[in-house]
Amino acid sequence: MSGIKIRGTGRCVPQHIVTNDDMAKIVETNDEWITTRTGIRHRHHCTGGENHTYLCTQAAKSALEKAGIRPEDIGACIVATLTADELVPAAACTLQRELGLPEDTLCFDLNAACTGFLFGLHTMECLLAASPRKYGLVLGAEVLSRILNWQDRGTCILFGDGAGAAVVEWRQEWPSIGAVLGTRGDNELLRVAGVETGEHSYIQMDGTKVFKFAVETVPHCMDQVLSKAGMTAADVDFFVFHQANARIIDLAVRKYHIPPEKYYKNIEEYGNTSAASIPLVLSELQDLGKIHSGSRVLVVGFGGGLTWGGALIEFA
């Protein structure tokens, strides 16, 4: 038995807030149409000197401070993202410089779209087992505003920018997070064109089919995680869902009879921030005191790839 627990979290979102009324000035839509279908009222977009590196650096510094861990104690750093400032160097390599992590720290980016943070946690759990330093830094960070088609109201209203970070610790005697992960190659439901195609790198999505995929995937992940852990929903202290659409979360809440005090939604404020979504929620919950040392949190994500995943994470 060996695994990781979260010691501290941090987050950073851009200062500029884009409201639904702001979106109505760009595309044919309105506040009621967006809110009733998605639950989104605001999203944060980078402006001025804000960029991916800035968001990552601020979120990571906050997580390190809350965890009480020095940069030199970090053994590996993973940034889950599809919108880094540059293809090379990786966002994680740039973060190594900004934080002053040791040069022998394993740093790399991971792209599993909205499930990226969960993929990163599972990967970190494996890496730290072989690392001489048993603390790791996992981030989910996106600047999705740079890849939005502002003529497509089906996508441009949904996405925001932000970064969330978690400092994790590995110990031999701790249980594994028991991650359940999946992939189904699909470039029709949700895609962003690569540089070699000559296309603009816009988010392209079949919203109706993605919604159906999510509604089927969330309970599938939850059932697998609970079965693997030998638990029921009642044994879980808190539930954290990828913030893609409020209706998807509401369906899961009703299915598992989750009481209001055991789940959280911040999609109204941030929209869909892809890989940053789950760590943003975790950071807010820790600051609010809703999760703390000993809390068991069932986390579920899904997104482009197609990818999906779930895990039962604990706080140290």
C-alpha positions in Angstrom: 0.0 0.0 0.0 1.3 3.4 -0.9 -0.2 6.7 -2.1 -0.4 10.4 -2.1 -2.4 13.0 -0.1 -2.9 16.7 -0.8 -1.1 19.0 1.6 -2.0 22.3 0.2 -3.8 24.0 -2.7 -3.7 27.3 -4.5 -5.3 29.1 -7.4 -5.1 32.1 -9.6 -7.7 33.6 -12.0 -7.4 36.7 -14.2 -8.8 40.0 -12.9 -10.9 40.7 -15.9 -14.5 39.4 -15.6 -16.6 38.8 -18.7 -20.3 38.7 -17.9 -23.1 37.1 -19.9 -24.2 40.6 -20.8 -20.7 41.2 -22.2 -21.1 38.0 -24.3 -24.4 39.3 -25.6 -22.5 42.2 -27.2 -20.3 39.8 -29.1 -22.7 37.0 -30.2 -26.5 36.5 -30.4 -27.3 35.4 -26.9 -28.5 36.7 -23.5 -28.0 36.1 -19.8 -31.1 34.0 -19.4 -30.2 31.7 -22.4 -26.7 31.1 -21.0 -27.6 30.7 -17.4 -30.5 28.3 -17.9 -28.5 26.0 -20.2 -25.1 26.0 -18.5 -25.3 27.7 -15.1 -22.6 30.2 -16.1 -22.9 33.9 -15.4 -19.2 35.0 -15.5 -15.9 33.9 -16.7 -12.4 35.3 -16.2 -10.1 36.1 -19.2 -6.5 37.1 -19.3 -5.6 40.7 -20.3 -2.6 42.9 -20.1 0.4 41.2 -18.6 -1.5 38.1 -17.4 -0.7 34.8 -19.2 -0.4 31.1 -18.6 2.9 31.4 -16.8 1.6 34.1 -14.5 -1.4 32.1 -13.5 0.6 28.9 -12.9 3.3 30.7 -10.8 0.8 32.4 -8.5 -1.3 29.3 -8.0 1.8 27.2 -7.3 3.3 29.7 -4.8 0.1 29.8 -2.9 -0.1 26.0 -2.8 3.5 25.7 -1.6 2.9 28.3 1.2 -0.3 26.6 2.4 1.4 23.2 2.4 4.5 24.5 4.2 6.7 23.0 1.6 9.8 24.7 0.1 10.5 24.6 -3.6 13.7 22.6 -3.0 11.5 19.8 -1.5 9.6 19.2 -4.7 10.5 16.0 -6.6 8.3 16.4 -9.7 6.1 19.0 -11.3 3.3 18.3 -13.8 1.2 20.9 -15.5 -2.0 19.6 -17.1 -2.9 22.0 -19.9 -3.6 22.4 -23.6 -2.9 26.2 -23.8 0.6 26.7 -22.5 2.3 30.0 -23.5 4.8 28.0 -25.7 5.0 24.5 -27.1 8.7 24.4 -26.0 9.7 25.0 -23.3 6.8 23.2 -21.5 4.8 25.2 -19.0 6.2 23.0 -16.2 9.8 23.8 -17.3 9.0 27.5 -17.2 7.5 27.0 -13.8 10.7 25.3 -12.6 12.5 28.5 -13.4 9.9 30.8 -11.8 9.7 28.8 -8.6 13.4 27.9 -8.3 12.8 24.2 -8.2 15.9 22.0 -8.2 17.2 21.3 -11.7 16.9 17.5 -11.2 13.1 18.0 -10.7 11.1 16.0 -13.3 9.0 18.7 -15.0 6.6 18.1 -17.9 3.2 19.0 -19.3 0.3 16.6 -19.7 -2.7 17.1 -22.1 -5.8 15.1 -21.2 -8.1 18.2 -21.7 -10.6 18.6 -18.9 -9.5 15.4 -17.2 -5.8 16.5 -17.1 -5.5 17.3 -13.4 -6.7 13.8 -12.5 -4.3 12.2 -15.0 -1.6 14.3 -13.4 -2.5 13.2 -9.9 -2.3 9.5 -10.9 1.0 10.1 -12.7 2.4 11.9 -9.8 1.5 9.1 -7.4 3.5 6.7 -9.6 6.5 9.1 -10.0 6.9 10.0 -6.3 7.2 6.3 -5.5 10.6 6.3 -7.2 11.6 9.9 -6.3 14.1 10.7 -3.5 12.0 13.7 -2.7 8.4 12.7 -1.8 6.6 16.0 -2.5 5.1 16.8 -5.9 3.4 19.8 -7.6 0.4 19.1 -9.8 -1.4 22.0 -11.7 -4.3 22.4 -14.0 -4.0 25.6 -15.9 -5.7 27.0 -19.0 -5.9 30.3 -21.0 -8.8 29.1 -23.2 -9.8 32.6 -24.2 -6.9 32.5 -26.7 -8.5 29.6 -28.6 -12.1 30.7 -28.7 -14.0 31.3 -32.0 -15.9 34.5 -31.0 -18.4 33.9 -33.8 -19.5 30.5 -32.4 -21.9 31.1 -29.5 -22.0 27.4 -28.8 -18.5 27.5 -27.5 -17.3 31.0 -26.8 -19.8 31.5 -23.9 -18.6 28.5 -22.0 -14.9 28.8 -21.3 -12.7 30.8 -19.0 -9.1 31.1 -17.9 -7.5 30.1 -14.6 -5.0 27.9 -12.7 -5.2 25.6 -9.7 -2.4 23.8 -8.0 -1.9 21.1 -5.4 1.1 20.1 -3.4 1.0 16.3 -2.7 3.0 14.1 -0.5 3.7 10.4 -1.0 4.0 7.9 1.8 4.4 4.1 1.8 1.7 3.6 4.4 -0.9 5.8 2.8 -3.7 4.3 0.5 -3.6 5.0 -3.2 -6.0 7.5 -4.7 -7.4 4.5 -6.7 -7.7 6.4 -9.9 -10.0 5.1 -12.6 -9.1 6.6 -16.0 -10.3 6.1 -19.5 -9.7 7.2 -23.1 -11.6 6.9 -26.3 -10.0 8.5 -29.3 -12.4 11.0 -30.9 -11.8 14.1 -32.9 -15.4 14.8 -33.8 -17.2 15.5 -30.5 -14.5 17.9 -29.2 -11.3 19.1 -30.8 -8.7 21.8 -31.2 -6.8 21.8 -34.4 -3.0 21.4 -34.3 -0.4 23.7 -35.9 0.3 21.3 -38.7 -3.3 21.5 -40.1 -3.2 25.1 -41.1 -6.5 25.6 -39.3 -7.1 28.2 -36.6 -6.7 26.5 -33.3 -10.3 27.1 -32.1 -12.3 24.9 -29.8 -14.8 22.9 -31.9 -17.5 21.0 -30.1 -20.7 19.1 -30.7 -22.4 20.3 -27.5 -25.3 17.9 -27.5 -23.2 14.8 -27.9 -20.6 16.0 -25.4 -23.5 16.6 -22.9 -24.7 13.0 -23.5 -21.2 11.6 -23.1 -20.8 13.5 -19.8 -24.1 12.4 -18.4 -23.2 8.7 -19.0 -19.6 9.0 -17.9 -19.9 10.7 -14.5 -22.0 7.9 -12.8 -19.8 5.3 -14.6 -16.7 6.9 -13.0 -18.3 7.3 -9.6 -19.5 3.7 -9.5 -16.0 2.4 -10.4 -14.2 4.6 -7.8 -16.6 3.6 -5.0 -16.4 -0.1 -6.0 -12.6 0.0 -6.1 -12.5 1.7 -2.7 -15.1 -0.6 -1.2 -17.3 2.4 -0.2 -20.7 3.8 -0.8 -21.5 7.5 -1.6 -22.4 7.9 2.1 -18.8 7.2 3.1 -17.5 10.1 1.0 -17.0 13.5 2.8 -17.2 15.6 -0.4 -17.8 15.3 -4.1 -16.0 17.5 -6.7 -17.1 17.4 -10.3 -15.5 19.0 -13.4 -17.4 22.3 -13.8 -18.5 21.9 -17.4 -22.3 22.4 -17.0 -24.4 22.8 -13.9 -27.1 20.5 -15.3 -24.6 17.6 -15.5 -23.6 18.1 -11.8 -27.3 18.4 -10.8 -28.1 15.0 -12.5 -25.3 13.3 -10.6 -26.4 14.9 -7.3 -29.9 13.6 -7.7 -28.9 10.1 -8.8 -26.7 9.6 -5.7 -28.8 11.6 -3.3 -25.9 13.8 -2.4 -26.8 16.4 0.2 -26.1 20.1 -0.5 -23.3 20.4 2.1 -21.3 17.7 0.3 -20.8 19.2 -3.2 -19.9 22.5 -4.6 -20.4 24.4 -7.9 -18.3 27.4 -9.0 -19.2 27.3 -12.7 -21.4 30.4 -12.2 -18.2 32.4 -11.6 -15.5 30.8 -13.7 -17.3 28.9 -16.5 -15.5 25.8 -17.9 -11.8 26.1 -17.2 -10.9 22.7 -18.5 -7.9 21.2 -16.7 -8.0 24.1 -14.1 -11.6 23.3 -13.2 -11.1 20.6 -10.5 -8.1 22.2 -8.7 -9.9 25.5 -8.6 -12.8 23.9 -6.8 -10.4 22.1 -4.4 -8.6 25.3 -3.6 -11.8 27.2 -2.9 -13.1 24.4 -0.7 -9.9 24.3 1.4 -10.0 28.0 1.9 -13.7 27.8 2.9 -12.8 25.1 5.5 -15.2 22.6 3.8 -12.4 20.1 3.3 -9.5 19.7 5.6 -7.1 17.1 7.0 -8.7 13.7 6.8 -11.3 14.6 4.3 -12.1 12.0 1.6 -13.0 13.6 -1.6 -14.4 11.8 -4.7 -13.3 13.7 -7.8 -14.7 13.1 -11.3 -13.6 14.6 -14.6 -14.4 14.2 -18.3 -13.5 16.0 -21.5 -11.9 16.1 -24.9 -9.9 13.1 -26.1 -12.3 11.7 -25.2 -11.0 11.3 -21.6 -12.6 10.6 -18.3 -11.5 9.7 -14.8 -12.3 9.5 -11.1 -10.3 9.2 -7.9 -10.7 9.2 -4.1 -8.3 11.7 -2.7 -7.5 12.6 0.9 -6.1 15.7 2.5 -3.1 15.3 4.8 
